[in-house]
Amino acid sequence: MCTFLSPADQESQWQAALASANDAELLERINREAGLRAWNSARARYLRLLQQEIRNRDWDSSLLFGESHNRFAGFHLHQKVAIVDRALVPKM
């Protein structure tokens, strides 16, 4: 028998997992999403939580976030990233 979680319960699990991830684990999660073009409502919710956790870290994450007039303008996962001196940079 399969157990399904409600969207709220799933989000709570994802949020806890992202918050407890160390920097290397979070980078792995970011890079796993890089370049994916698949889309559904569950992935949208997961990416929203991933964005929040990235912004909670003491990182320069400007590579991933478009800013326009001090307003959130986008989340860019076009390429894999690494962290160098607390800044996200393109992974070579």
TAHU-V84678 format. One record per residue. N is the residue number from 1. PHI is phi in whole degrees, -180 to 180 (* if undefined). PSI is psi as a letter, one per 30 degrees, with the letter a starting at -180 (none if undefined). Layout:
n=N phi=PHI psi=PSI
n=N phi=PHI psi=PSI
//
This chain:
n=1 phi=* psi=k
n=2 phi=-97 psi=k
n=3 phi=-107 psi=k
n=4 phi=-107 psi=k
n=5 phi=-96 psi=k
n=6 phi=-68 psi=l
n=7 phi=-55 psi=e
n=8 phi=-66 psi=e
n=9 phi=-67 psi=e
n=10 phi=-63 psi=e
n=11 phi=-63 psi=e
n=12 phi=-62 psi=e
n=13 phi=-66 psi=e
n=14 phi=-62 psi=e
n=15 phi=-61 psi=e
n=16 phi=-64 psi=e
n=17 phi=-65 psi=e
n=18 phi=-68 psi=e
n=19 phi=-66 psi=e
n=20 phi=-88 psi=f
n=21 phi=-71 psi=k
n=22 phi=-77 psi=l
n=23 phi=-59 psi=e
n=24 phi=-64 psi=e
n=25 phi=-67 psi=e
n=26 phi=-67 psi=e
n=27 phi=-61 psi=e
n=28 phi=-62 psi=e
n=29 phi=-67 psi=e
n=30 phi=-62 psi=e
n=31 phi=-68 psi=f
n=32 phi=-65 psi=e
n=33 phi=-87 psi=f
n=34 phi=-61 psi=k
n=35 phi=82 psi=f
n=36 phi=-73 psi=k
n=37 phi=-111 psi=f
n=38 phi=-64 psi=k
n=39 phi=-149 psi=k
n=40 phi=-158 psi=l
n=41 phi=-66 psi=e
n=42 phi=-65 psi=e
n=43 phi=-66 psi=e
n=44 phi=-61 psi=e
n=45 phi=-66 psi=e
n=46 phi=-62 psi=e
n=47 phi=-66 psi=e
n=48 phi=-62 psi=e
n=49 phi=-68 psi=e
n=50 phi=-63 psi=e
n=51 phi=-58 psi=e
n=52 phi=-60 psi=e
n=53 phi=-69 psi=e
n=54 phi=-60 psi=e
n=55 phi=-68 psi=f
n=56 phi=-75 psi=f
n=57 phi=-79 psi=l
n=58 phi=-85 psi=i
n=59 phi=-124 psi=l
n=60 phi=-85 psi=j
n=61 phi=-107 psi=g
n=62 phi=-61 psi=f
n=63 phi=-60 psi=e
n=64 phi=-93 psi=f
n=65 phi=-115 psi=k
n=66 phi=-81 psi=k
n=67 phi=-122 psi=k
n=68 phi=-139 psi=j
n=69 phi=53 psi=h
n=70 phi=61 psi=g
n=71 phi=-119 psi=k
n=72 phi=-61 psi=k
n=73 phi=-126 psi=f
n=74 phi=170 psi=l
n=75 phi=-133 psi=j
n=76 phi=-110 psi=j
n=77 phi=-116 psi=h
n=78 phi=-77 psi=f
n=79 phi=-140 psi=l
n=80 phi=-74 psi=l
n=81 phi=-128 psi=l
n=82 phi=-129 psi=l
n=83 phi=-116 psi=k
n=84 phi=-132 psi=k
n=85 phi=50 psi=h
n=86 phi=66 psi=g
n=87 phi=-121 psi=k
n=88 phi=-80 psi=k
n=89 phi=-132 psi=l
n=90 phi=-59 psi=k
n=91 phi=-79 psi=k
n=92 phi=-89 psi=none
//
